[in-house]
Amino acid sequence: MHRPAQSALIDQNRREYGDRYAALSFPSDSAASSALARRNDLLADLEGRATSSANASKLDSQKLSPGCRACLEGNWSCLFITGNCNCRCFYCPTAQDVGGDPGTNNLDFPKVDDYVDYLARFGFSGASISGGEPLLVLEKSLKYLRAIRRRLGDGIHLWLYTNGTLLTADIAKRLRDAGLDEIRVDIGATGYALDQVKLAVGIIPHITVEIPAIPEEAERMQQKLAEMADCGVNYLNLHQLRLTNHNYLHLAGRGYTFLHGESVTVLESELTALEILRSSLDQQLALGVNYCSFVYKNRFQGAAGRRRAGAQIAKNHEEVTAAGYLRSLSLSGSQQDVQRQIERLQRLDPTGRQWLNAPNGKELQLAAALWSGQDDTGLELKLRYAEARILPAISYRNAFIEIPLNSQRKVAVERQAVSAEWCLGGDDWRQLEKEMSGNGNFPASGDSPLLQEMRRFEQLPMGLQDYY
């Protein structure tokens, strides 16, 4: 029996693939339980040897590249400089045959200075050049790298993704001289040969191999670990195979077991990644191995974007939750009852920065840390959530602010309601207040339907994805 949230994702996956959904093999309950037991055994073996972060959705051998650290901290921007690629790897989730301006997160940056100003304005500590294949547009890639390094100096870590087929020692030197700190090579495009990777060793400071964990290549990858460490590779990043409409025909016929979720992923890919991570630790190699699960990317990178936007538009009495949503609390009642709370708040926060009295005198907006201990007589607590997004221009459909990047370019930050407005009084109020303990932190436990509904806006789930 699937939980309601799982059933909703199954319906979402079915709609995404339509008639083709029936051809996909998803695990039976018994197969899912068996696979989960295998994963638990792997995780138990990794406990104490591998680092677990991002609510246990990301595991590594205690050696993360500086770029991965910037991502983990929520301070990474990825610029897709071209949509074209000279390879057609079967696992690639995108079309790889489209052009267009350089862009990131639905923002186009055809002018290099606009992108550099964007990085500076939002305080990114890491930026990457991706594609497609960035070396197909080498001069453009170099132009963006030089401009970022010239403006932001050593305060930002720069890396570039490539399939390596066009890489030469001379190109590696030009990339380094333009300011590149790290190069990430997908050796799956070259039959797992390391020849191209070796061209960058000793030139670019950080060398990373970044590939999806392909089940049928598990043995070969485990054998390659020592060779990577010996030839100067610093890090190996393993991703989980993800099904999209672009790679469906390639992945659907490979006998994989697919998993439902925020996106359809490959079960065996996750188990393969954990096995390779374990093998690297068993071999005690000087190679940092990192498993970057799909749920980490989808949940934590998404939350980082929401927090970045939310910090720009949040009011003083609002909080940006761990999941990246804007939380708004208000007390409503008669003017007399509201005034009683104002007198209390004036003692707690004389500046009034964390609370606001509505013009009608019957509603009081306040930060969560201030409402603990309130006398709820005659009052109703209202709670609601919103999501903020950075957009290229104002849509005029939601509340917004404009942020100038420079004299010629602006971006918009809009907030949109994503929840109902919940009204709490009496027992509901006291239950939530008790569990939040007066510190504004949402309770990690609690089974009431209201708490369960709120929790998805407050916290990101723990662990790797469910198997179903």
GILINKA-V717376 format. One record per backbone hydrogen bond with DSSP energy under -1.0 kcal/mol. CO is the residue of the C=O (numbers start at 1). NH is the residue of the N-H. If there is no record, write none. Layout:
CO/NH, CO/NH
//
This chain:
3/7, 4/8, 5/9, 6/10, 7/11, 8/12, 9/13, 10/14, 11/15, 12/16, 13/17, 14/18, 17/20, 18/21, 20/23, 21/24, 25/258, 28/32, 29/33, 30/34, 31/35, 32/36, 33/37, 34/38, 35/39, 36/40, 37/41, 38/42, 39/43, 40/44, 41/45, 42/46, 43/47, 46/49, 46/50, 51/60, 53/57, 53/58, 54/57, 55/463, 58/53, 59/291, 60/51, 65/69, 66/70, 67/71, 68/72, 69/73, 70/75, 71/74, 75/125, 75/126, 77/128, 79/81, 79/130, 80/103, 83/98, 84/133, 89/92, 96/85, 102/109, 103/80, 104/107, 107/104, 111/115, 112/116, 113/117, 114/118, 115/119, 116/120, 117/121, 118/122, 119/124, 125/157, 126/77, 127/159, 128/79, 129/161, 130/81, 133/136, 134/137, 137/141, 138/142, 139/143, 140/144, 141/145, 142/146, 143/147, 144/148, 145/149, 146/150, 147/151, 148/152, 149/153, 152/155, 157/127, 158/181, 158/182, 159/129, 160/184, 162/186, 164/167, 168/172, 169/173, 170/174, 171/175, 172/176, 173/177, 174/178, 175/180, 176/179, 181/206, 182/160, 183/208, 184/162, 185/187, 185/210, 186/189, 187/190, 187/192, 190/193, 194/198, 197/200, 200/203, 200/204, 206/183, 207/234, 207/235, 208/185, 209/237, 211/239, 212/214, 214/217, 215/218, 217/221, 218/222, 219/223, 220/224, 224/228, 225/229, 226/230, 227/231, 228/233, 234/288, 235/209, 236/290, 237/211, 238/292, 239/213, 241/266, 247/251, 248/252, 251/254, 257/267, 259/265, 264/243, 265/259, 266/270, 267/271, 268/272, 269/273, 270/274, 271/275, 272/276, 273/277, 274/278, 275/279, 276/280, 277/281, 278/282, 279/283, 280/285, 285/287, 288/236, 289/61, 290/238, 291/59, 293/297, 294/298, 295/299, 296/300, 296/301, 299/303, 300/304, 301/305, 302/306, 303/307, 304/308, 305/309, 306/310, 307/311, 309/312, 310/314, 315/318, 319/327, 321/324, 325/321, 326/386, 327/319, 328/384, 329/366, 330/382, 331/364, 332/380, 334/338, 335/339, 336/340, 337/341, 338/342, 339/343, 340/344, 341/345, 342/346, 344/348, 345/349, 349/352, 354/367, 356/365, 358/361, 362/333, 363/358, 364/331, 365/356, 367/370, 368/371, 371/374, 376/379, 380/332, 381/424, 382/330, 383/422, 384/328, 385/418, 385/419, 386/326, 387/416, 389/414, 391/412, 399/415, 401/413, 403/411, 409/405, 409/406, 411/403, 412/391, 413/401, 414/389, 416/387, 422/383, 424/381, 425/428, 426/430, 427/431, 428/432, 429/433, 430/434, 431/435, 432/436, 433/437, 436/439, 448/452, 449/453, 450/454, 451/455, 454/457, 455/459, 458/323
//
